[in-house]
C-alpha cells in the first residue's frame, strides 16, 4: 500500500488536503495509507518508523526545519515524492536533492487530484514498467512491450503488442515519466512518443515500426533529434548491421 503524509500547521489546510486526496482515490476504488502531521517536529519523529512515499506540505520559512525533515525522509525513502502546495514557493538550486518534487500553483481540487494521481502512478512504476489507470483499476505494462504512445485530446493511448488502452494524462507528463525507464522513447510528433527499440527504419517524414506501422514525423526538429539518437545507438553497436536504415 502506498503511504501518503500531509504536514500542515493549520487544521483547515490539513483537513482539506486530506479530504480531497482521499476522495480522489476513493473514486478510483484504491486504498491508501494516510498520516497527518502539524509541523516538522512531528514528521521527523515518525520518519524512521513510518516514512511516507508521497508527502504533501507547505514549505516553512525561517529555520529550514521542514526542508531538513523532508531531506531526512528522502534519505529514508529514495522514491519519496514531495508535493509543495504553497504556490509562491521557488525551490532553491539545492532542492534538486528532493526531486521528484512538484510545486502546485494552488490548493484547488483539480491540482490536488492531478498531482496525487501522478505521484501515485510514479511510485507504482519501476524501471521496467509503466503504470496507468483505466477504470476500474491500475494497469502495469513492461515498457519493452510498448510500441508507442499517442495523444488525442485529453487522452493518451498506449499501444503494445497485445493491447491498446486509453488513459487521462498529458503526453508531456508521460514523456517525463519515461525518461527514467530502461527503454528509450523518442518524440517524433506533438502526439507521438515511440519506443526506439520498435523502429526498423525512418525517413524525413515517417517512422517505420517493426510491425509495419508508419507514424508521421511532424517537424524537422523531431527528425533531427530522432536521427541523432538512432545514429548514436548504431555507433554503440559497431560491427553489426545498421538497424535503422533511412528510406
TIPASE-12739 format. One record per residue: x, y, z of N, C-alpha, C, O in turn; residue in three letters. Coordinates in steps of 0.02 Angstrom, whole numbers, plus 50000, padded with zeros to 5 digits. Example, Ala and Ser with C-alpha at 12.3 -4.5 7.8 and 13.67 -1.06 7.14 Angstrom:
! TIPASE-12739
(atom (50660,49716,50390),(50615,49775,50390),(50660,49835,50390),(50712,49834,50423),'ALA')
(atom (50642,49888,50354),(50684,49947,50357),(50645,50002,50394),(50670,50057,50402),'SER')
***
This chain:
! TIPASE-12739
(atom (50042,49940,50000),(50000,50000,50000),(50044,50062,50000),(50096,50064,50034),'UNK')
(atom (50024,50113,49963),(50062,50175,49958),(50047,50219,50018),(49988,50229,50036),'UNK')
(atom (50099,50246,50049),(50092,50288,50109),(50092,50362,50091),(50140,50387,50063),'UNK')
(atom (50037,50396,50107),(50032,50468,50099),(50040,50502,50167),(50019,50475,50218),'UNK')
(atom (50073,50560,50167),(50078,50600,50228),(50061,50672,50211),(50077,50696,50156),'UNK')
(atom (50028,50707,50258),(50009,50777,50250),(50035,50815,50310),(50023,50796,50367),'UNK')
(atom (50071,50869,50297),(50101,50908,50351),(50082,50982,50343),(50109,51017,50301),'UNK')
(atom (50035,51004,50385),(50010,51073,50383),(49997,51097,50455),(49969,51060,50495),'UNK')
(atom (50018,51158,50469),(50006,51186,50536),(49932,51200,50547),(49906,51188,50602),'UNK')
(atom (49898,51226,50496),(49828,51246,50503),(49783,51185,50493),(49789,51149,50443),'UNK')
(atom (49738,51174,50540),(49692,51117,50536),(49649,51119,50473),(49636,51067,50443),'UNK')
(atom (49628,51180,50453),(49585,51184,50393),(49622,51163,50330),(49593,51132,50286),'UNK')
(atom (49687,51181,50326),(49727,51158,50269),(49736,51083,50270),(49728,51049,50219),'UNK')
(atom (49753,51057,50328),(49764,50985,50336),(49701,50946,50319),(49704,50896,50282),'UNK')
(atom (49645,50968,50346),(49581,50932,50334),(49561,50935,50261),(49537,50886,50233),'UNK')
(atom (49571,50993,50229),(49551,51000,50158),(49592,50955,50113),(49565,50918,50072),'UNK')
(atom (49659,50958,50120),(49703,50919,50077),(49690,50844,50088),(49685,50806,50040),'UNK')
(atom (49686,50824,50150),(49673,50753,50165),(49606,50731,50135),(49603,50677,50105),'UNK')
(atom (49555,50771,50144),(49488,50752,50119),(49488,50745,50043),(49459,50697,50016),'UNK')
(atom (49519,50791,50008),(49519,50789,49935),(49560,50730,49908),(49539,50699,49859),'UNK')
(atom (49616,50716,49939),(49657,50660,49915),(49621,50594,49928),(49622,50549,49885),'UNK')
(atom (49589,50587,49985),(49551,50526,49998),(49493,50518,49949),(49478,50463,49927),'UNK')
(atom (49460,50574,49932),(49407,50571,49882),(49434,50547,49815),(49403,50506,49781),'UNK')
(atom (49491,50574,49797),(49522,50557,49732),(49530,50482,49726),(49512,50453,49674),'UNK')
(atom (49558,50450,49776),(49571,50378,49772),(49510,50336,49788),(49505,50279,49766),'UNK')
(atom (49464,50364,49827),(49401,50328,49838),(49363,50320,49772),(49334,50267,49760),'UNK')
(atom (49364,50372,49731),(49330,50367,49666),(49364,50316,49620),(49331,50288,49576),'UNK')
(atom (49428,50304,49631),(49463,50254,49592),(49463,50186,49625),(49492,50138,49600),'UNK')
(atom (49428,50181,49683),(49424,50119,49720),(49494,50093,49739),(49508,50033,49735),'UNK')
(atom (49537,50141,49759),(49605,50125,49778),(49614,50143,49852),(49597,50198,49873),'UNK')
(atom (49641,50097,49890),(49653,50109,49961),(49724,50135,49971),(49772,50108,49944),'UNK')
(atom (49731,50189,50010),(49796,50216,50026),(49802,50223,50102),(49752,50228,50137),'UNK')
(atom (49864,50224,50126),(49877,50236,50197),(49891,50310,50207),(49926,50341,50167),'UNK')
(atom (49864,50339,50261),(49868,50412,50271),(49893,50427,50341),(49870,50397,50390),'UNK')
(atom (49941,50474,50346),(49965,50500,50410),(49963,50576,50406),(49977,50606,50354),'UNK')
(atom (49945,50608,50463),(49939,50681,50465),(49986,50709,50518),(49993,50682,50573),'UNK')
(atom (50019,50765,50501),(50065,50799,50547),(50051,50874,50546),(50029,50901,50495),'UNK')
(atom (50065,50907,50602),(50053,50979,50607),(50117,51020,50601),(50113,51081,50593),'UNK')
(atom (50174,50988,50604),(50237,51026,50597),(50294,50978,50582),(50286,50917,50583),'UNK')
(atom (50352,51007,50568),(50411,50967,50550),(50434,50922,50607),(50459,50867,50595),'UNK')
(atom (50426,50945,50669),(50447,50904,50726),(50409,50838,50728),(50438,50785,50738),'UNK')
(atom (50342,50842,50718),(50302,50780,50718),(50323,50734,50661),(50327,50673,50670),'UNK')
(atom (50336,50763,50603),(50356,50723,50545),(50422,50688,50558),(50429,50628,50544),'UNK')
(atom (50470,50724,50587),(50536,50695,50600),(50531,50636,50648),(50565,50585,50639),'UNK')
(atom (50489,50643,50699),(50484,50590,50749),(50457,50525,50720),(50469,50471,50747),'UNK')
(atom (50421,50529,50664),(50389,50470,50636),(50423,50442,50573),(50404,50390,50548),'UNK')
(atom (50474,50477,50548),(50506,50457,50485),(50536,50387,50489),(50526,50346,50444),'UNK')
(atom (50572,50373,50543),(50607,50309,50547),(50561,50249,50549),(50577,50195,50523),'UNK')
(atom (50503,50257,50580),(50457,50200,50588),(50401,50200,50535),(50370,50148,50523),'UNK')
(atom (50388,50258,50504),(50333,50261,50456),(50347,50315,50404),(50314,50367,50402),'UNK')
(atom (50397,50302,50361),(50416,50352,50311),(50367,50352,50253),(50350,50299,50227),'UNK')
(atom (50343,50411,50233),(50294,50413,50178),(50326,50400,50110),(50386,50405,50102),'UNK')
(atom (50283,50382,50063),(50303,50379,49992),(50288,50444,49956),(50325,50465,49911),'UNK')
(atom (50233,50477,49978),(50212,50540,49947),(50195,50588,50003),(50156,50572,50048),'UNK')
(atom (50225,50648,50001),(50217,50696,50055),(50190,50762,50028),(50222,50793,49986),'UNK')
(atom (50132,50783,50053),(50103,50849,50038),(50119,50896,50096),(50110,50878,50154),'UNK')
(atom (50142,50957,50081),(50158,51004,50134),(50167,51074,50106),(50174,51083,50046),'UNK')
(atom (50166,51123,50151),(50186,51191,50135),(50257,51200,50162),(50271,51185,50220),'UNK')
(atom (50303,51224,50119),(50372,51233,50141),(50375,51291,50190),(50356,51347,50173),'UNK')
(atom (50398,51278,50251),(50403,51331,50302),(50463,51375,50288),(50513,51353,50261),'UNK')
(atom (50457,51438,50307),(50512,51485,50300),(50552,51488,50365),(50534,51457,50415),'UNK')
(atom (50607,51525,50364),(50643,51537,50426),(50698,51487,50440),(50750,51488,50407),'UNK')
(atom (50686,51443,50488),(50740,51400,50511),(50754,51340,50466),(50803,51304,50477),'UNK')
(atom (50714,51329,50415),(50727,51274,50368),(50714,51205,50397),(50737,51156,50369),'UNK')
(atom (50678,51202,50452),(50667,51137,50484),(50626,51090,50440),(50638,51030,50439),'UNK')
(atom (50577,51118,50404),(50535,51075,50362),(50577,51045,50306),(50569,50986,50289),'UNK')
(atom (50620,51085,50276),(50663,51059,50223),(50708,51004,50249),(50719,50954,50216),'UNK')
(atom (50735,51013,50309),(50778,50962,50338),(50739,50898,50352),(50765,50843,50343),'UNK')
(atom (50676,50906,50372),(50634,50847,50385),(50622,50809,50320),(50624,50747,50319),'UNK')
(atom (50609,50846,50265),(50597,50813,50201),(50660,50780,50175),(50657,50725,50147),'UNK')
(atom (50718,50811,50184),(50782,50781,50165),(50794,50716,50203),(50818,50667,50176),'UNK')
(atom (50776,50716,50267),(50784,50656,50307),(50738,50601,50282),(50758,50542,50278),'UNK')
(atom (50677,50620,50264),(50630,50571,50237),(50655,50544,50170),(50647,50485,50155),'UNK')
(atom (50686,50587,50130),(50712,50566,50065),(50769,50517,50074),(50776,50470,50034),'UNK')
(atom (50810,50527,50124),(50864,50479,50137),(50836,50411,50159),(50865,50359,50143),'UNK')
(atom (50781,50413,50195),(50750,50350,50218),(50712,50315,50163),(50706,50254,50162),'UNK')
(atom (50685,50354,50115),(50647,50326,50060),(50665,50363,49996),(50640,50418,49983),'UNK')
(atom (50710,50335,49957),(50736,50369,49898),(50683,50382,49845),(50692,50424,49801),'UNK')
(atom (50627,50347,49848),(50573,50357,49800),(50523,50411,49822),(50474,50424,49786),'UNK')
(atom (50535,50441,49879),(50489,50492,49905),(50475,50546,49854),(50521,50572,49822),'UNK')
(atom (50411,50564,49846),(50390,50619,49803),(50363,50674,49847),(50317,50663,49887),'UNK')
(atom (50391,50734,49840),(50370,50792,49879),(50323,50835,49838),(50336,50849,49780),'UNK')
(atom (50267,50856,49868),(50219,50899,49834),(50206,50959,49879),(50173,50954,49931),'UNK')
(atom (50232,51017,49857),(50225,51079,49896),(50164,51117,49871),(50158,51130,49811),'UNK')
(atom (50120,51134,49917),(50057,51166,49897),(50057,51241,49910),(50005,51273,49912),'UNK')
(atom (50116,51268,49919),(50124,51340,49927),(50145,51369,49860),(50203,51366,49841),'UNK')
(atom (50097,51398,49823),(50107,51416,49753),(50162,51466,49741),(50190,51468,49686),'UNK')
(atom (50178,51509,49791),(50229,51560,49780),(50299,51536,49800),(50345,51577,49804),'UNK')
(atom (50306,51472,49814),(50371,51445,49834),(50416,51435,49773),(50395,51405,49723),'UNK')
(atom (50477,51460,49776),(50526,51450,49723),(50581,51406,49750),(50620,51427,49793),'UNK')
(atom (50587,51344,49726),(50638,51298,49753),(50708,51324,49740),(50724,51342,49683),'UNK')
(atom (50751,51326,49791),(50822,51344,49779),(50857,51288,49741),(50832,51232,49737),'UNK')
(atom (50915,51304,49715),(50951,51256,49673),(50966,51191,49709),(50966,51138,49679),'UNK')
(atom (50980,51196,49775),(50997,51136,49812),(50939,51089,49822),(50948,51032,49844),'UNK')
(atom (50878,51111,49807),(50820,51067,49815),(50818,51013,49762),(50771,50973,49761),'UNK')
(atom (50867,51011,49718),(50873,50955,49671),(50878,50889,49709),(50861,50836,49683),'UNK')
(atom (50901,50892,49772),(50907,50832,49813),(50839,50803,49831),(50834,50745,49850),'UNK')
(atom (50786,50844,49825),(50720,50822,49843),(50680,50795,49783),(50625,50771,49792),'UNK')
(atom (50707,50799,49724),(50670,50778,49665),(50657,50702,49667),(50699,50665,49692),'UNK')
(atom (50599,50680,49640),(50548,50721,49607),(50507,50762,49656),(50485,50738,49708),'UNK')
(atom (50498,50826,49639),(50463,50873,49682),(50418,50916,49637),(50439,50940,49585),'UNK')
(atom (50356,50926,49659),(50309,50967,49622),(50287,51026,49666),(50276,51018,49726),'UNK')
(atom (50281,51084,49635),(50254,51143,49669),(50187,51160,49637),(50184,51179,49578),'UNK')
(atom (50133,51154,49675),(50067,51167,49648),(50053,51242,49648),(50070,51277,49695),'UNK')
(atom (50021,51266,49595),(50004,51338,49592),(49951,51357,49644),(49948,51415,49664),'UNK')
(atom (49910,51309,49666),(49858,51323,49715),(49835,51256,49746),(49857,51203,49725),'UNK')
(atom (49791,51261,49795),(49765,51201,49828),(49697,51181,49801),(49656,51153,49837),'UNK')
(atom (49684,51195,49738),(49620,51178,49709),(49613,51102,49705),(49662,51065,49704),'UNK')
(atom (49551,51080,49701),(49538,51008,49694),(49572,50980,49632),(49602,50927,49634),'UNK')
(atom (49568,51017,49577),(49598,50993,49514),(49672,50981,49522),(49697,50928,49503),'UNK')
(atom (49708,51029,49551),(49780,51022,49560),(49797,50964,49607),(49841,50924,49594),'UNK')
(atom (49761,50960,49663),(49775,50908,49712),(49763,50838,49682),(49805,50794,49690),'UNK')
(atom (49707,50830,49649),(49691,50764,49619),(49741,50746,49565),(49765,50690,49561),'UNK')
(atom (49757,50795,49522),(49803,50782,49466),(49871,50759,49491),(49898,50710,49466),'UNK')
(atom (49898,50794,49540),(49966,50778,49563),(49966,50717,49609),(50016,50681,49612),'UNK')
(atom (49912,50706,49645),(49908,50646,49686),(49908,50584,49642),(49943,50535,49656),'UNK')
(atom (49869,50586,49588),(49866,50528,49542),(49933,50519,49507),(49956,50462,49499),'UNK')
(atom (49964,50575,49485),(50029,50570,49452),(50082,50540,49499),(50120,50496,49479),'UNK')
(atom (50084,50564,49561),(50132,50538,49608),(50120,50464,49623),(50167,50425,49627),'UNK')
(atom (50057,50445,49630),(50040,50376,49643),(50064,50331,49586),(50093,50278,49598),'UNK')
(atom (50051,50351,49524),(50071,50311,49467),(50147,50307,49461),(50174,50255,49441),'UNK')
(atom (50181,50362,49477),(50254,50362,49475),(50283,50315,49527),(50332,50279,49514),'UNK')
(atom (50253,50314,49587),(50276,50268,49639),(50265,50195,49619),(50306,50152,49634),'UNK')
(atom (50209,50182,49585),(50194,50113,49564),(50245,50088,49512),(50259,50028,49509),'UNK')
(atom (50272,50134,49472),(50318,50116,49419),(50383,50086,49448),(50402,50099,49505),'UNK')
(atom (50416,50046,49406),(50485,50029,49417),(50521,50040,49350),(50488,50057,49301),'UNK')
(atom (50587,50033,49347),(50622,50050,49285),(50599,50010,49224),(50611,50031,49167),'UNK')
(atom (50565,49954,49235),(50546,49911,49179),(50471,49912,49164),(50448,49875,49121),'UNK')
(atom (50433,49955,49198),(50361,49955,49187),(50332,50025,49186),(50364,50073,49209),'UNK')
(atom (50272,50031,49159),(50236,50095,49157),(50166,50081,49184),(50134,50033,49163),'UNK')
(atom (50142,50123,49230),(50077,50113,49263),(50028,50167,49241),(50047,50225,49233),'UNK')
(atom (49966,50147,49231),(49914,50195,49212),(49847,50169,49235),(49838,50110,49250),'UNK')
(atom (49799,50215,49239),(49733,50198,49266),(49680,50198,49211),(49672,50246,49175),'UNK')
(atom (49645,50142,49207),(49586,50136,49164),(49532,50106,49208),(49537,50049,49230),'UNK')
(atom (49480,50146,49220),(49428,50124,49266),(49406,50052,49252),(49389,50037,49195),'UNK')
(atom (49407,50009,49301),(49410,50023,49373),(49476,50005,49406),(49476,49994,49467),'UNK')
(atom (49533,50001,49370),(49594,49977,49402),(49656,50006,49368),(49652,50035,49314),'UNK')
(atom (49712,49998,49403),(49778,50017,49375),(49807,49958,49337),(49800,49900,49356),'UNK')
(atom (49840,49975,49282),(49875,49925,49242),(49950,49940,49243),(49971,49998,49248),'UNK')
(atom (49989,49887,49239),(50062,49893,49240),(50088,49854,49180),(50077,49793,49175),'UNK')
(atom (50121,49888,49134),(50142,49857,49072),(50218,49863,49064),(50245,49917,49074),'UNK')
(atom (50253,49809,49046),(50325,49814,49034),(50340,49864,48978),(50309,49862,48925),'UNK')
(atom (50387,49909,48990),(50400,49962,48941),(50427,49934,48875),(50415,49963,48822),'UNK')
(atom (50462,49877,48877),(50488,49849,48815),(50434,49819,48771),(50447,49803,48713),'UNK')
(atom (50373,49812,48798),(50317,49788,48758),(50277,49845,48727),(50233,49833,48685),'UNK')
(atom (50291,49907,48748),(50254,49964,48722),(50285,49987,48656),(50345,49998,48651),'UNK')
(atom (50243,49992,48604),(50267,50015,48539),(50270,50091,48537),(50320,50121,48518),'UNK')
(atom (50215,50122,48558),(50214,50196,48558),(50155,50221,48600),(50109,50184,48616),'UNK')
(atom (50159,50286,48616),(50105,50322,48648),(50079,50374,48598),(50119,50404,48562),'UNK')
(atom (50014,50384,48596),(49984,50433,48551),(49932,50473,48590),(49889,50444,48624),'UNK')
(atom (49935,50539,48585),(49887,50581,48620),(49830,50601,48573),(49841,50611,48514),'UNK')
(atom (49771,50607,48602),(49712,50628,48565),(49666,50665,48613),(49632,50634,48655),'UNK')
(atom (49665,50731,48607),(49625,50771,48653),(49654,50765,48723),(49714,50774,48733),'UNK')
(atom (49611,50748,48771),(49634,50742,48841),(49660,50672,48856),(49684,50660,48911),'UNK')
(atom (49656,50627,48809),(49677,50557,48820),(49744,50542,48789),(49764,50572,48739),'UNK')
(atom (49779,50494,48819),(49839,50465,48789),(49826,50391,48778),(49802,50356,48823),'UNK')
(atom (49841,50367,48718),(49834,50296,48702),(49902,50262,48710),(49953,50289,48688),'UNK')
(atom (49904,50204,48740),(49964,50164,48744),(49953,50102,48701),(49904,50066,48709),'UNK')
(atom (49999,50090,48655),(49993,50035,48607),(50050,49986,48618),(50109,50004,48612),'UNK')
(atom (50032,49925,48633),(50083,49873,48644),(50068,49814,48599),(50026,49818,48555),'UNK')
(atom (50105,49760,48610),(50098,49702,48566),(50029,49671,48569),(50004,49646,48519),'UNK')
(atom (49997,49672,48628),(49934,49637,48635),(49876,49679,48662),(49823,49652,48677),'UNK')
(atom (49886,49746,48670),(49830,49786,48694),(49838,49859,48674),(49893,49883,48658),'UNK')
(atom (49782,49893,48675),(49781,49965,48663),(49732,49995,48714),(49672,49981,48711),'UNK')
(atom (49758,50036,48759),(49717,50067,48810),(49721,50143,48804),(49767,50170,48773),'UNK')
(atom (49673,50177,48834),(49672,50250,48837),(49666,50271,48910),(49628,50242,48948),'UNK')
(atom (49704,50322,48929),(49701,50347,48997),(49710,50423,48996),(49734,50451,48947),'UNK')
(atom (49689,50455,49050),(49693,50527,49055),(49760,50549,49084),(49773,50542,49144),'UNK')
(atom (49803,50574,49040),(49867,50604,49060),(49898,50637,48999),(49896,50609,48944),'UNK')
(atom (49927,50696,49009),(49958,50730,48953),(50020,50693,48929),(50055,50662,48968),'UNK')
(atom (50031,50696,48864),(50089,50660,48835),(50154,50689,48862),(50203,50652,48869),'UNK')
(atom (50157,50754,48876),(50217,50783,48905),(50233,50752,48973),(50291,50740,48989),'UNK')
(atom (50181,50737,49013),(50191,50705,49078),(50215,50634,49068),(50259,50611,49104),'UNK')
(atom (50186,50599,49020),(50208,50530,49005),(50281,50531,48985),(50320,50488,49007),'UNK')
(atom (50300,50579,48943),(50370,50583,48921),(50417,50593,48979),(50471,50562,48982),'UNK')
(atom (50398,50636,49027),(50440,50647,49085),(50448,50583,49126),(50503,50568,49150),'UNK')
(atom (50394,50546,49135),(50398,50484,49173),(50441,50432,49138),(50474,50391,49171),'UNK')
(atom (50442,50432,49072),(50478,50382,49034),(50554,50393,49034),(50592,50347,49017),'UNK')
(atom (50576,50452,49053),(50648,50467,49049),(50689,50423,49095),(50749,50413,49083),'UNK')
(atom (50659,50397,49148),(50696,50355,49196),(50689,50281,49182),(50709,50239,49222),'UNK')
(atom (50659,50264,49124),(50646,50194,49110),(50704,50159,49075),(50751,50191,49051),'UNK')
(atom (50700,50093,49072),(50752,50053,49041),(50749,50056,48965),(50797,50038,48932),'UNK')
(atom (50692,50078,48937),(50686,50086,48864),(50686,50160,48846),(50666,50202,48886),'UNK')
(atom (50709,50175,48786),(50712,50244,48764),(50652,50259,48718),(50641,50223,48669),'UNK')
(atom (50615,50311,48735),(50559,50333,48694),(50575,50400,48663),(50601,50445,48696),'UNK')
(atom (50560,50406,48598),(50579,50466,48560),(50517,50504,48538),(50468,50474,48516),'UNK')
(atom (50520,50570,48543),(50465,50612,48520),(50473,50625,48446),(50525,50650,48424),'UNK')
(atom (50422,50607,48407),(50425,50619,48335),(50370,50665,48311),(50367,50685,48253),'UNK')
(atom (50326,50683,48357),(50267,50723,48340),(50238,50748,48406),(50251,50717,48458),'UNK')
(atom (50201,50802,48406),(50172,50825,48469),(50124,50773,48497),(50107,50776,48556),'UNK')
(atom (50103,50726,48455),(50055,50674,48476),(50084,50604,48480),(50047,50557,48494),'UNK')
(atom (50151,50595,48467),(50179,50528,48467),(50245,50524,48506),(50289,50566,48499),'UNK')
(atom (50250,50472,48547),(50312,50450,48579),(50323,50378,48559),(50280,50336,48570),'UNK')
(atom (50381,50363,48530),(50393,50297,48501),(50451,50262,48536),(50502,50293,48551),'UNK')
(atom (50441,50198,48550),(50494,50157,48579),(50548,50146,48526),(50536,50118,48473),'UNK')
(atom (50609,50170,48541),(50664,50165,48493),(50677,50093,48472),(50698,50080,48416),'UNK')
(atom (50665,50046,48518),(50677,49976,48502),(50627,49947,48453),(50637,49891,48428),'UNK')
(atom (50573,49983,48438),(50522,49960,48391),(50529,49992,48323),(50486,49981,48279),'UNK')
(atom (50581,50031,48312),(50591,50066,48249),(50635,50024,48203),(50690,50003,48222),'UNK')
(atom (50611,50011,48142),(50651,49972,48094),(50679,50016,48040),(50725,49996,48005),'UNK')
(atom (50653,50077,48031),(50678,50122,47980),(50643,50190,47987),(50594,50197,48023),'UNK')
(atom (50670,50240,47952),(50640,50306,47956),(50661,50349,47897),(50712,50337,47865),'UNK')
(atom (50620,50398,47883),(50635,50448,47831),(50626,50516,47863),(50616,50521,47923),'UNK')
(atom (50629,50568,47823),(50618,50636,47849),(50546,50644,47874),(50534,50684,47919),'UNK')
(atom (50500,50606,47846),(50429,50618,47861),(50396,50562,47901),(50343,50574,47931),'UNK')
(atom (50425,50503,47902),(50391,50447,47935),(50441,50402,47973),(50500,50399,47957),'UNK')
(atom (50414,50368,48025),(50450,50315,48060),(50415,50250,48042),(50354,50245,48044),'UNK')
(atom (50455,50199,48026),(50428,50132,48011),(50441,50087,48071),(50499,50079,48092),'UNK')
(atom (50388,50058,48098),(50395,50013,48155),(50407,49941,48132),(50395,49925,48074),'UNK')
(atom (50431,49900,48177),(50444,49830,48161),(50380,49793,48143),(50383,49739,48113),'UNK')
(atom (50323,49821,48162),(50258,49791,48146),(50233,49810,48076),(50183,49784,48053),'UNK')
(atom (50269,49856,48044),(50247,49881,47979),(50208,49946,47982),(50194,49976,47931),'UNK')
(atom (50189,49967,48042),(50153,50031,48050),(50199,50090,48033),(50259,50088,48045),'UNK')
(atom (50168,50142,48006),(50204,50204,47992),(50175,50260,48035),(50114,50269,48037),'UNK')
(atom (50218,50299,48068),(50198,50356,48107),(50232,50418,48080),(50291,50418,48064),'UNK')
(atom (50194,50471,48076),(50219,50533,48044),(50266,50572,48090),(50253,50577,48150),'UNK')
(atom (50319,50599,48062),(50363,50646,48096),(50340,50716,48077),(50337,50733,48017),'UNK')
(atom (50322,50757,48126),(50289,50820,48110),(50336,50879,48099),(50319,50925,48062),'UNK')
(atom (50395,50880,48130),(50440,50937,48125),(50511,50913,48110),(50530,50858,48127),'UNK')
(atom (50549,50957,48077),(50619,50940,48063),(50657,50931,48129),(50702,50889,48133),'UNK')
(atom (50640,50971,48180),(50674,50965,48244),(50666,50895,48273),(50713,50867,48302),'UNK')
(atom (50606,50866,48265),(50596,50797,48289),(50637,50748,48248),(50666,50702,48276),'UNK')
(atom (50639,50758,48182),(50678,50714,48139),(50752,50718,48158),(50786,50666,48163),'UNK')
(atom (50778,50778,48168),(50849,50787,48184),(50866,50752,48250),(50917,50718,48255),'UNK')
(atom (50823,50761,48300),(50835,50728,48365),(50831,50653,48358),(50872,50616,48386),'UNK')
(atom (50781,50628,48320),(50773,50557,48308),(50835,50529,48275),(50862,50477,48295),'UNK')
(atom (50859,50563,48223),(50917,50540,48186),(50979,50538,48230),(51018,50490,48226),'UNK')
(atom (50988,50589,48272),(51047,50591,48316),(51045,50532,48365),(51096,50500,48377),'UNK')
(atom (50987,50519,48395),(50981,50465,48443),(50993,50397,48411),(51030,50356,48438),'UNK')
(atom (50964,50386,48353),(50970,50320,48322),(51039,50308,48293),(51064,50252,48294),'UNK')
(atom (51070,50361,48266),(51139,50353,48242),(51186,50339,48300),(51234,50301,48292),'UNK')
(atom (51174,50370,48357),(51215,50357,48416),(51207,50285,48439),(51256,50253,48459),'UNK')
(atom (51146,50259,48436),(51134,50189,48454),(51172,50142,48407),(51198,50091,48428),'UNK')
(atom (51173,50160,48342),(51209,50117,48295),(51284,50117,48309),(51317,50066,48303),'UNK')
(atom (51311,50176,48328),(51383,50180,48340),(51403,50138,48400),(51460,50114,48403),'UNK')
(atom (51358,50128,48447),(51374,50086,48505),(51372,50012,48488),(51392,49970,48528),'UNK')
(atom (51347,49996,48429),(51344,49926,48407),(51389,49916,48346),(51368,49889,48295),'UNK')
(atom (51450,49939,48353),(51498,49936,48298),(51507,49864,48275),(51511,49818,48315),'UNK')
(atom (51511,49857,48208),(51521,49791,48179),(51456,49755,48164),(51457,49703,48130),'UNK')
(atom (51399,49781,48188),(51336,49749,48172),(51303,49785,48114),(51319,49842,48098),'UNK')
(atom (51259,49749,48083),(51222,49778,48027),(51179,49836,48052),(51145,49827,48103),'UNK')
(atom (51178,49894,48019),(51138,49951,48041),(51065,49930,48050),(51036,49896,48008),'UNK')
(atom (51035,49953,48106),(50967,49933,48121),(50915,49983,48095),(50857,49966,48088),'UNK')
(atom (50937,50044,48081),(50888,50097,48066),(50903,50128,47998),(50923,50187,47994),'UNK')
(atom (50893,50090,47943),(50907,50120,47877),(50858,50175,47861),(50799,50171,47877),'UNK')
(atom (50883,50228,47829),(50838,50280,47804),(50811,50257,47737),(50844,50222,47699),'UNK')
(atom (50749,50276,47725),(50718,50255,47662),(50745,50296,47604),(50725,50285,47547),'UNK')
***
